[in-house]
Structures are given as structure tokens and as C-alpha cells.
Amino acid sequence: MPIIDDLAVMALLAGGILTLVAIGLLLVRRHAHRLCDRLAPAFELGTTRRASTLPPAIEGLFRGYACRYAIEQRSQYSAGGANLRVRTASPLAWGASRRGIAASVLASIGVLRRIAIGDEEIDRRLRLTAGDPPMLQSLLGQQRTRDALRALADTEGFASIRVRARRADLRWTPRRPELDESPEGLRHRLAAAVDLLAACGCPPLTG
């Protein structure tokens, strides 16, 4: 009766593990491809591509803005959700978040200062931060920008927006597949984000 030595057992185990990993990667890749196909209609026709497999992400143009949308799975360390990055130019670094999350940390360590703009609803719902508070107060003193910010905050699951010199990063949480993977839901999120950036005078960056 043949004897299987330790090396043979290890080789069989390694082969089995590699096979399982290969199957897992294939399934992940297939899911990312299907998700990209499902979300593509939210963007301008013919502009999308799969940006990443893990995490699944798609890139495309929306009203001339280059956008990258990624899905973050729920884990023991995170509630998961969706992240959107928009390439845009802004002379002002500022942010808005639901009360009690990232902006409060930034403000508490002095990176950004909290701001009240005198709008009861916005001041109650959102925590605003900026490197130049008077400039943000002037910007949000316009009715158009306030309305656009309210519309973004009304998108289900909205958590935060952070605008920097060459990009805007937005987040929705917790993970909600019926929202995060819906082309209609993504289109609504894209429209709200781009409307706010346009109202703030932030043009799209290209190239």
C-alpha cells in the first residue's frame, strides 16, 4: 500500500488552496464585471470602464465630470457602503458630514474648524468644516448652493462630502445593495453631487 509522505500531503493541500483561490477570484471578477454592466447606464453612454475588481469600482463621465464609484462591503470593521470620487477643481477645502462622524474628528484635532452658516436646517443636520470659514459662509450664503447641499444630504444613506483642490470625495453608508448597486440610485447620487459642485463653481477636471 503506497505511503503518502508529508511533502505529497503538503503539495495536495497547496494545490487545493490554489484552486479555491482561483475559483474565488474568478467569481469576484465575474461579479465586478456584472456590476459594471449594471451601473453603466448611470453614466454618459460609452464612457464607462471597470476601474477595479476588489473592491468593485466603475469609472465614467457624468455631465462632463469624471467620476469613480466604488462599493465597500460590510465587515466587522466597517458598515460598508459606497464611495464616489469626482475630479473637480476647487479653490476652497471644505467638508460636510452627518453629525457625529469624520468631520467632528478633524475639527477636534484642529485640522478643520466647525462652521455655522445661520441656516437652521443645515446647521442641525450637517457638520460643516473648512480651512477658510468666511469663504465657505459666503459660498453657502447663496440660495442655489444651500438647496443643492440639502438635496445631496437628502440622498438616502448620505454620510459625507470632502472637497479638495482637485477632487471631491463622497460617501454613503451603511451598505445597502438595493441602493448601492442600482443604476437609478447611482444616477440620483451622481446628479446630487454634480449639482452641488456646479453650484459651488467647481468645474470638471479633464485629462
C-alpha positions in Angstrom: 0.0 0.0 0.0 1.6 3.3 -1.1 2.7 5.7 1.6 2.0 9.3 1.1 4.8 11.3 2.6 4.5 14.8 4.2 5.7 16.6 1.0 2.9 14.9 -1.0 0.3 15.9 1.5 1.5 19.5 1.5 1.5 19.6 -2.2 -2.1 18.3 -2.4 -3.2 20.9 0.2 -1.4 23.7 -1.6 -3.0 22.6 -4.9 -6.4 22.6 -3.3 -5.9 26.0 -1.7 -4.7 27.5 -5.0 -7.7 26.0 -6.8 -10.1 27.5 -4.3 -8.4 30.9 -4.5 -8.5 30.8 -8.3 -12.2 30.0 -8.2 -12.8 32.8 -5.7 -11.0 35.3 -7.8 -13.0 34.2 -10.9 -16.3 34.7 -9.0 -15.2 38.1 -7.7 -14.1 39.2 -11.2 -17.4 38.0 -12.7 -19.4 39.8 -10.0 -17.4 43.0 -10.7 -18.0 42.7 -14.4 -21.7 42.2 -14.0 -21.9 45.1 -11.5 -20.1 47.4 -14.0 -22.5 46.4 -16.7 -25.5 47.0 -14.4 -24.3 50.5 -13.3 -23.0 51.7 -16.7 -26.4 53.3 -17.8 -26.0 55.8 -14.9 -23.1 57.4 -16.8 -22.8 59.0 -20.2 -23.0 56.5 -23.0 -19.7 54.8 -24.0 -17.6 56.4 -21.2 -17.5 53.7 -18.6 -14.9 51.1 -17.7 -14.3 48.8 -14.8 -11.8 50.6 -12.6 -11.2 47.8 -10.0 -12.2 44.3 -9.2 -11.6 44.3 -5.5 -13.3 46.5 -4.3 -15.6 46.6 -7.4 -15.4 50.1 -8.9 -16.6 51.7 -12.1 -15.4 54.9 -13.8 -17.2 57.1 -16.3 -18.4 60.6 -17.2 -21.5 62.3 -15.8 -22.3 65.7 -17.2 -18.7 66.2 -18.1 -17.3 65.2 -14.7 -15.0 62.2 -14.4 -16.4 60.0 -11.6 -15.2 56.8 -9.9 -17.8 54.9 -7.9 -16.7 52.0 -5.6 -18.6 49.6 -3.5 -17.3 48.8 0.0 -18.5 45.6 1.5 -19.7 45.4 5.1 -17.2 43.9 7.6 -16.5 43.7 11.3 -14.6 47.0 11.0 -16.9 48.9 8.7 -20.6 49.3 7.9 -19.6 49.3 4.3 -21.3 51.5 1.7 -20.4 53.3 -1.5 -17.7 55.9 -2.3 -17.7 58.4 -5.1 -14.7 60.4 -6.3 -15.3 63.3 -8.7 -12.5 65.0 -10.4 -13.1 68.7 -10.0 -11.2 72.0 -9.2 -11.9 73.9 -6.1 -10.2 76.9 -4.5 -11.6 76.0 -1.1 -11.1 72.9 1.0 -14.3 72.2 2.8 -16.5 69.3 4.0 -20.0 68.4 5.2 -21.0 65.3 7.1 -23.8 63.9 9.1 -23.2 64.9 12.7 -21.1 62.6 14.7 -18.7 61.2 12.1 -15.4 62.1 10.4 -15.7 65.9 10.4 -16.0 66.0 14.2 -12.7 64.2 14.5 -11.0 66.6 12.0 -12.4 69.6 13.9 -11.4 68.2 17.3 -7.8 68.0 16.3 -7.7 71.4 14.7 -7.4 70.3 11.1 -10.6 72.0 10.1 -12.9 74.4 12.0 -16.6 73.9 12.5 -18.8 76.4 10.9 -22.4 77.6 11.4 -23.9 79.3 8.4 -27.1 80.5 10.0 -29.4 78.1 8.2 -31.2 76.2 10.9 -31.8 73.0 8.9 -28.3 72.7 7.5 -26.6 73.6 10.8 -28.8 71.0 12.6 -28.3 68.1 10.1 -24.7 68.7 8.9 -21.4 69.5 10.4 -19.6 71.9 8.1 -15.8 72.3 8.2 -13.4 74.4 6.1 -9.9 75.8 6.0 -11.4 79.3 5.3 -14.7 79.6 7.2 -15.7 83.1 5.9 -15.2 81.9 2.3 -17.5 78.9 2.9 -20.1 81.0 4.7 -20.1 83.3 1.6 -20.4 80.3 -0.7 -23.3 78.8 1.2 -24.9 82.2 1.6 -26.3 81.7 -1.9 -29.7 80.0 -2.1 -28.6 77.8 -5.0 -25.8 76.2 -3.1 -27.9 75.7 0.0 -30.6 74.0 -2.0 -28.0 71.8 -3.7 -26.4 70.8 -0.4 -29.8 70.0 1.1 -30.6 67.8 -2.0 -27.3 65.9 -1.5 -28.0 65.4 2.2 -31.4 64.0 1.3 -29.9 61.2 -0.8 -30.5 58.0 1.3 -27.5 56.9 3.2 -25.5 60.1 2.7 -22.6 60.3 5.1 -20.2 63.0 3.9 -18.6 65.1 1.2 -15.0 66.4 1.3 -13.9 68.8 -1.4 -10.2 69.4 -2.1 -8.2 71.3 -4.7 -8.5 68.6 -7.4 -11.3 66.2 -6.2 -14.4 65.7 -4.2 -14.9 62.5 -2.2 -18.4 61.4 -1.1 -19.6 58.5 0.9 -22.9 56.8 1.6 -23.2 54.3 4.4 -24.2 51.7 5.6 -24.0 49.1 2.8 -27.4 48.8 1.0 -27.1 46.6 -2.1 -30.6 47.7 -3.3 -29.3 51.3 -3.4 -25.6 50.9 -3.9 -26.0 48.6 -6.9 -29.0 50.4 -8.5 -28.3 52.4 -11.7 -31.2 54.7 -10.8 -29.9 55.1 -7.3 -26.4 55.8 -8.6 -27.7 58.3 -11.2 -29.5 60.1 -8.4 -26.3 60.3 -6.3 -24.2 61.5 -9.2 -26.8 64.2 -10.1 -26.9 65.4 -6.5 -23.1 65.5 -6.2 -22.5 67.2 -9.6 -25.3 69.7 -8.9 -23.7 70.8 -5.7 -20.2 71.1 -7.3 -21.6 73.1 -10.2 -23.4 75.4 -7.7 -20.2 75.9 -5.9 -18.4 76.9 -9.0 -16.2 73.8 -9.2 -15.6 72.9 -12.8 -14.7 69.3 -14.0 -11.1 68.4 -14.4 -10.2 66.5 -17.6 -7.2 64.8 -18.9 
